[in-house]
Amino acid sequence: MAVLSDAQREAGWTVAKLGDIATLVMGTSPKSSDVVDYPLGMPLLNGPAEFTDKYPVPVKWTEKGIRFSEPGDILFCVRATLGKMNFSDQRYAIGRGLAAIRGKDKLHTRYIYYTLISTMESILRNANGTIYLSVTKSDVENFDIPIPPQDVLERIAGILGSLDDKIEANTRLIQTLLDTADSVFQKFYSECELSESTYASLEVYGGGTPSTKNETYWGGDIHWLTPTDVTSLGSPILFETARKLTEDGLNACSSKLHPAGSIMMTSRATIGAFAINQYPAATNQGFIVAVPQREEERWWIYHHMKKDVPEMINSANGTTFLEISRRTFKGLPYSSLSYEDLDRFHAVINPLYELVKSSEQENLQLAATRDALIKRLIG
């Protein structure tokens, strides 16, 4: 239940149910036999694995979608990773893990989004589920939304929206820089003389998980990656992890503490999502980690591994989910540059990633400012 302050009530604020001010579309998953992993029909979203900072990146398609989001809708996770949100930038088929929330106009949709951020703790507290949290259509429609007078609503949406617009501009710049970096790699890869070897020529490691039952292993300040930390990244730059280890946890873990700037690639289920850690970090067992021996090698190794993801997927095996082992990975071909060409490559590509890094840092600061303002402006 949303509680208005005395000042809000005096200023004319009211409380409405989300279902009274928005249309809610609960997703329904098509049959698995009607879903493909290449563009055919309509892009299908199933949950937060396809989410980024703002807009989703589909990995599945279907010609038999059942429920759909429209451009501008809020995409709201209703199970497992409850409450995670993105915006629909096009029409999507949506699976049962998602709901599309559509305000009566664009302004109200954006305001609802900010209100959901401000009330998320309450939403999570009141969710249901033993294995994972979830909410029903009735639950979502009964979310309380504090509504200010129209002029105040417009100002709030405008102030917070300007911060999100800057984040979006930075995100577009980041994508341009990443596309440029891909082109630089392709140019050097196609035009330079390469020395052929295998990935065994690199320093390659795996990861591990200490006992989750031992509380003394968790809650420290040592970054520890899981694939979830990586799959939602908009770029390979990673500043933060959801969970952290203590020194005892690291010592009880089969993962090394890798230096900042290591190339961390998911190696099971989702093969080929990448992170370059900005602080020393360990990983769980779902990673292959390549540690550059020279700083100048970092982006060459990263792009080479990224190029080889289709081959890695073809080389993977597994019954429950695909996985590429370190042994298989080390046997794959790897082409290296001469030191002279590597230095030239680094001189061109590293400034691009420094701009990516600074833009990602600015986005984190803008998001923190926005979230602090949401608390002050909405409550």
NORGI-V16032 format. One record per backbone hydrogen bond with DSSP energy under -0.5 kcal/mol. NH is the residue of the N-H (numbers start at 1). CO is the residue of the C=O. Records with the same first field share a line. If there is no record, write none. Layout:
# NORGI-V16032
NH = CO + CO
This chain:
# NORGI-V16032
4 = 2
9 = 5
10 = 6
11 = 7
12 = 9
13 = 8
14 = 147
16 = 145
18 = 143
19 = 141
20 = 17
21 = 17 + 18
22 = 18
23 = 102
25 = 100
26 = 24
27 = 98
28 = 94
34 = 31
35 = 32
36 = 61
40 = 38
42 = 62
44 = 60
45 = 93
50 = 47
51 = 48
56 = 87
57 = 50
58 = 56
59 = 44
60 = 44
61 = 36
62 = 42
63 = 34
66 = 28
67 = 28
69 = 92
72 = 88
73 = 70
74 = 101
75 = 73 + 86
76 = 74 + 99
77 = 84
78 = 97
79 = 97
80 = 133
81 = 79
82 = 80
83 = 77
84 = 81
86 = 75
87 = 54
88 = 73
89 = 87
92 = 69
93 = 43
94 = 67
95 = 45
98 = 95
99 = 76
100 = 25
101 = 74 + 99
102 = 23 + 100
103 = 101
104 = 21
109 = 105
110 = 106
111 = 107
112 = 108
113 = 109
114 = 110
115 = 111
116 = 112
117 = 113
118 = 114
119 = 115
120 = 117
123 = 119
124 = 120
125 = 121
126 = 122
127 = 124
128 = 134
134 = 128
135 = 78
140 = 136
141 = 137
142 = 138
143 = 140
145 = 16
146 = 144
147 = 14
148 = 146
152 = 149
153 = 149
154 = 150
155 = 151
156 = 152
157 = 153
158 = 154
159 = 155
160 = 156
161 = 157
162 = 158
163 = 159
164 = 160
165 = 161
166 = 162
167 = 163
168 = 164
169 = 165
170 = 166
171 = 167
172 = 168
173 = 169
174 = 170
175 = 171
176 = 172
177 = 173
178 = 174
179 = 175
180 = 176
181 = 177
182 = 178
183 = 179
184 = 180
185 = 181
186 = 182
187 = 183
188 = 184
189 = 185
190 = 186
191 = 187
192 = 188
195 = 336
196 = 194
197 = 334
199 = 332
200 = 330
201 = 198
202 = 199
203 = 291
204 = 202
205 = 289
208 = 283
214 = 211
215 = 213
217 = 214
218 = 215
219 = 244
220 = 244
222 = 245
223 = 221 + 280
224 = 243
225 = 282
229 = 226
230 = 226 + 227
231 = 227
232 = 228
233 = 230
238 = 276
243 = 224
245 = 222
246 = 217
250 = 246
251 = 247
252 = 248
253 = 250
258 = 256 + 281
261 = 277
262 = 259
263 = 290
264 = 262 + 275
265 = 263 + 288
266 = 273
267 = 286
268 = 270 + 286
269 = 322
270 = 268
271 = 269
272 = 266 + 270
275 = 264
276 = 236
277 = 262 + 275
278 = 238
281 = 258
282 = 223
284 = 225
287 = 284
288 = 265
289 = 205
290 = 263
291 = 203 + 289
292 = 290
297 = 294
298 = 294 + 295
301 = 297
302 = 298
303 = 299
304 = 300
305 = 301
306 = 302
307 = 303
308 = 304
309 = 306
312 = 308
313 = 309
314 = 310
315 = 311
316 = 312 + 313
317 = 323
323 = 317
324 = 267
325 = 323
329 = 325
330 = 326
331 = 327 + 328
332 = 329
334 = 197
336 = 195
342 = 338
343 = 339
344 = 340
345 = 341
346 = 342
347 = 343
348 = 344
349 = 345
350 = 346
353 = 349
354 = 350
355 = 351
356 = 352
357 = 353
358 = 354
359 = 355
360 = 356
361 = 357
362 = 358
363 = 359
364 = 360
365 = 361
366 = 362
367 = 363
368 = 364
369 = 365
370 = 366
371 = 367
372 = 368
373 = 369
374 = 370
375 = 371
376 = 372
377 = 373
378 = 374
379 = 374
